[in-house]
Every structure is written in C-alpha cells, then in structure tokens.
Amino acid sequence: MIGEKGQVVIPAEVRKAFNIKPGDKFLVLAHEGHSSAPILLMKADALSKFVKAVFGDDLSELLGKGPAAKKGGKTGPRRASHRKR
C-alpha cells in the first residue's frame, strides 16, 4: 500500500514475519517502462549475503577488476541486447 506521503506501507504482520525494522534498506527491482509488471522489494543485507554466497568474498572479477580485466578480457556486468529482428 502507498501512504498519504507516497511512502510504501508494509503491514505490521508482514514486518514481523520478515523481521523488518525501521531503518532497514531495500533494493527496489522493477521492469522499467512496464506499469503492470510487479515490483520486488529485497532487503539490502539479504542481497549482500546472497552475492557473497554465490561469488565469495572476492568480487573483483565480478566488478571487472580481476586478473581477466588486467589481461584485456571482458569481465563485469553485461547489458542484455534488445535488438529487434
């Protein structure tokens, strides 16, 4: 629900179930330009834990700073191509 001040209001029972506290930071994920697409809220610390679990503590390769980047290899995030065929 959106409150009068334009803020997202999370019901008390949901906050309790997911241990959401005042000051918690969230990442908002949505498909830009699609007003009917769902919006996903993810606690920032949960995302951090997920990334560490998948990639480990050394994120240098993921961020394009690892050995492959020094050799001129392609590393880091990539954008999806949306070419029309």
KOLBALO-561963 format. One record per residue: residue in one letter; x, y, z of N, C-alpha, C, CB in turn. Coordinates in steps of 0.2 Angstrom, whole numbers, plus 5000, padded with zeros to 4 digits. Each point is the difference from the previous one (the first is absolute). Glycine has a CB too. Example, Ala and Ser with C-alpha at 12.3 -4.5 7.8 and 13.67 -1.06 7.14 Angstrom:
// KOLBALO-561963
A506649725039499650065000500450065000499149945006/S500750114990500450065001499650055003500649974990/
//
This chain:
// KOLBALO-561963
M500449945000499650065000500550065000499049945006/I500750114991500450075000499650055004500449984989/G500050045016499750055005499950074997500549935009/E499250114995499850074998500750044998499050005008/K501549984995500750044998500349974994500150035012/G499649924985500449964995500449955002499950104993/Q500149885013500549955002499749935000500550095008/V499949864991499749935000499949985008500649974989/V498850015012499749985006500049925001499350115001/I501149865003500049935001499749985006501149994994/P498349975006499649985005500449975006499149994992/A500750025014500449985006500149935000499550095006/E500049874992500149925000500649984995498849995003/V501250054991500549984995500750035003499250014991/R500950045012500650035003500249955005499750124998/K499949855006500249955006500249944997499250055007/A500449924988500249944997500750004996498849984998/F501450084999500650014997500550035004499450004989/N500550025017500550035004500250074997500449895005/I499150154993500250064997499950065006499649964988/K501050075012500050055006500150074997500549925007/P499350144996500150064998500750024998499150045007/G501149994987500650014998500349954996500250065010/D499549884989500249954995500050034993499649905008/K500950084988500150024993499849954996500950085003/F498749944991499849954995500250024993499049985008/L501049974988500250014993499349994997501249965001/V498650094994499449994997500149984993499550095007/L500249854991500249974993499350014996500949925005/A499150104989499450014996500250004993499450065009/H500249924986500150004993499850074998499849874999/E500750174999499950074998499650004994501150045005/G498450014995499650014995499449954999501050044995/H498949925010499449955000499650015006500649924993/S498950135007499650025006499649945003499950114995/S500049835001499649955003500549945003499150034992/A501649985007500549955003500050015007500650014989/P499549935015500150015007500650035002499449895001/I500650145005500650035003500249965006499650114997/L501149875004500249965005500450045004500149904992/L499850095015500450035005500549955003499150095003/M501549934998500549955003500450045005500149924989/K500050055017500450035005500750004997499349965010/A501050104991500750014997500549955004499750124998/D500249865008500549965003499949934997500050075011/A499449914988499849934997500450004993498949995006/L501150064990500350004993500849995001499150084996/S501149965009500849995002500149935001500050125004/K499749855001500149935002499949954994499650035011/F499949984984499949964995500650014995498850015001/V501550054998500550014995500749975003499550114996/K500649895010500649975003499949935000500150095008/A499349884993499949934999500249974993499150015010/V500750034985500149984994500750014997498850024998/F501450045004500750024997500650005005499350074992/G500549925014500650005005500150075002500549894995/D500150115009500250075003500350044995500149955011/D500250024984500450044995499650014994501049955004/L498750114995499650024995500350044994499150015009/S501649994992500450044995499949974992500850025009/E499149924990499849984994499350024997500849905002/L498850105003499350024998500050074998499549915008/L500950134996500050074999500550034994499750015012/G500649944985500450014995500750035002499050034993/K501249955013500750025002500449945001499550095006/G500349854992500449945001500549984995499149965006/P501349994994500549984996499850014992500549925009/A498950054989499850014993500050074998499349895002/A500450155002500050084998500750024999498950025007/K501649964997500750034999500349974994500150015012/K499649944985500349974994499650024994500449905006/G499150154995499650024994499449964999501050044995/G498849915010499449964999499450045002500749905002/K498750074996499450035001499849975007499750034988/T500250025017499749975006499550065002501049935003/G498650055003499650055002499349994998500950085001/P498649965001499350004998499950014992499750045012/R499949934985499850014993499350024999500949924997/R499050124999499350024998499749954995500250125002/A499249864999499649964995499950044994499549935009/S500550044985499950034994499349994998501149974996/H498650095002499250004999499950024992499850035012/R500649944984499950014993499449974997501350014999/K498450024997499449984996500249964994499350095004/R500449854995500249964994499550004995500749935007/
//
